[in-house]
Amino acid sequence: MSNGSKQKRQQNQIRDGRGQGSGKDYKPFIHAHDNKVASEGWVTRHLGWKTQRIHHTLSNHERKYLYFLEWLDVVVDIREQFPLLPLSRTEEIAKQLGIKHANVDGVPVVMTTDFLITLRTSQGLIDIVRTVKPASKLTKRTLELFEIERRFFLEQGIDWGIVTERRMPDICISNVEWMYEARYLDTRPNVDEELVLLIKRPFLK
């Protein structure tokens, strides 16, 4: 893709409302079908439990963290592939830090973070940001880009953090993954609401 095409595509994504909205109406800035090389070859789409929309994850670690967030009662909204806009602000932060901005063939591109998460707390709803990365891939360049993210959200008073595999509960995530699609009856052959009502009381006992 040429530099001009890349810039035009990102402009179209912004005009299309990518990275805007909340809950069911949120549109991830990057979709699984976009021309993006996913981490570790994982590109997946999931119908969310909380948002009732399709979630787009671009790595195995993102997918696992999404399962974990779905399980937490305090999480009320999950917005993945969230853009850091305007681009001019992240460019300014990179310049202040003396590092190169995220780019494709030398052309600055809109940065995204993995998850903007809305939590229900005793003080009301708050947003936090979490980016997901294996500890082995926290290279110097990756940490430079993460520092741009951290400062961008710090300016907005939003807590930002890195999640590695060491901070994800594997057993919980495996259990959620096992039951994830079963939440929706139309994914279960020969199971309907009448059958669920018939068996749920003795089953729960």
N, C-alpha and C positions, 0 to 999 in steps of 0.2 A: 504494500500500500504506500503511495506517495505521501510526502509531507502534507501537500495540499488536501489530499483525500482524507488523511487522518484528522486534520483540523476541521474539515467540513463535517465529517462524521460526528465528531464530538459536539460541534455546534448543533447538529441535528438532534443529538441525544438530549441536549439541554432544552431545545425548543419542544421536543416531544414530552417533556416533563420528567425525564429520567432523574432520579435522585430527589424527587419531590413527593409530597403526600405522606400519609401515615396509615397504619393498619392495612386494611384490604386495598386501599387506594395507592399505596406506595409503589413506585416503579424503580427497581434497582438500576443504577447507572450502567452496570455491565450485566448483560444477560448471558445465559449459558450458551446460546447459539451465536453470540457475537464472535468476530474473528479475533479471539484472544487465546493465547496459549495458557492453558490452566496448569497450576502447580501439580506435579506428580501425575499429570494426565487425567485428573478427576474433574469432570464437569457434570453436575447433577442438578436436578430440579425436584422440589418436594412441595406438596400441598401442605401449607402450614396449619398446625393445630390452633395457634392463637390468632393468626391474621386471616386465615381462610383464603390465602392467595399463594401463588407459586413462588417459592424461594429459590434463588440461584446461588449455588455454591461452586467455587472454582478449585477447591482442593479437598483432600480427604480430611484434613484437620478442620477446615471450615464446616464440612458436613457434620463431623462429630460434635463440634461445638454448638451447631444449630440444634442437634438432638438434645443436648444438655440444657440449652436455653428454653426449649419447648417444655421441658419437665418442671422448670422452676416456677412456682406460683407467683413469685414477686415480679416476674417478667410479664409485661402486658403488651409490648410491641417489639418487633425485631425488624430492623431495616439493614439489609446486607448490601454490600457494594455501594456504600454511601460516599458521594463525591465531596471533595473539599473545594468549595466554590466561594468566591471567584478565583479563577486560576491566578490572577494577578497577585492575590494575597500570599499564596504558597510560593510564588516566584520571589516575592519580597522577603519572605522568611528564609528561603534558600540563600538569597544574596546576603542577608544578615549573617547567616551561619558560615558563609564562604564555601558552600558546597553546590554541586550540580543538581538542578531540579530534575525530577522524573521526566524522561524524554524518550522519543522515538526518532532515531536518526538525527539527533540534535534539536528536534522540535519539542518544546515543553508540552506536556499533556496533563489533562485533569487528573489529579491524584484521587484515589478512593481508599476508604478504610473498610475493613471486613464487616464490622457490625456496629451500628448505632442502636443501643438497647434502652428501652424505656422501662423503668422499674417503679413499682408501687411501694412507697415508703410511708412512715408515720407522718412525714412532713409533706406528703403529696407525691406527684409523679416527678421523677428526675430522669435525665438522660445520662448514660455513660457510653464510652466507646471502647471497644476491645478489638485488637488486631491479633490474628492467629498465625503462629509461625512455629515450625519445629525448632527446637533449641539449636540443632546442628546447622540451621540455615540463617542464623543471626550473624551475618557477615557485617563487615565494616560498612559496606555500601547500604545494606538493608537497614542498619541502625541509623545511618544518616537520614534516610527517607522517613524512618519512624520518628526521628527527632522533629522533622518538619510537621508531621501529623500531630505530635504531642503539643508543640507550641501553637499550632493552629487551633486546637480545641481548648488549650489552656486559656487563650484569649477570650473564649466564650464561656469559661467557667465550667467546662465539661471534663469530668474525670476520664483519663485515657490510660490504657494499660495493654501490655503484651500477654497473650496466653500461649504457653507452650504445652506440649503433650504432658509435661509433669504436673500441670494444674488442671487436667481433665480427668474426672472419675470414670475410668474405663468400664467398670461393671455397670454403673448406671447408664452410661451411653449405649453399651451393648444391649441392655434391656429395652431402652427406648427404641433403638433401631429395629429390634426384633418385632415390636408391636406397632411401629409407626404407621404403616399403611392400614393396619387392621382397625384403626379408629373410624375409617369410612366404610360403610356397609357395601358400597358399590365395588370395593376392591376384593370382597370375600364371596366367592362363588357359593351359591346355595344357602346364603345367610341373608335373612331379611329382618325387619324390625319386629315382626310377629314372633319369630324364633328367639330373638334376643329377649323380648319381654317374657317369653315362656321359661327360659332357662336362667335368667339373671338372679332371681332370688335364691334358688338352691345353689347356684354356682358361687355366689358371693359368700354364702355361709361356709 
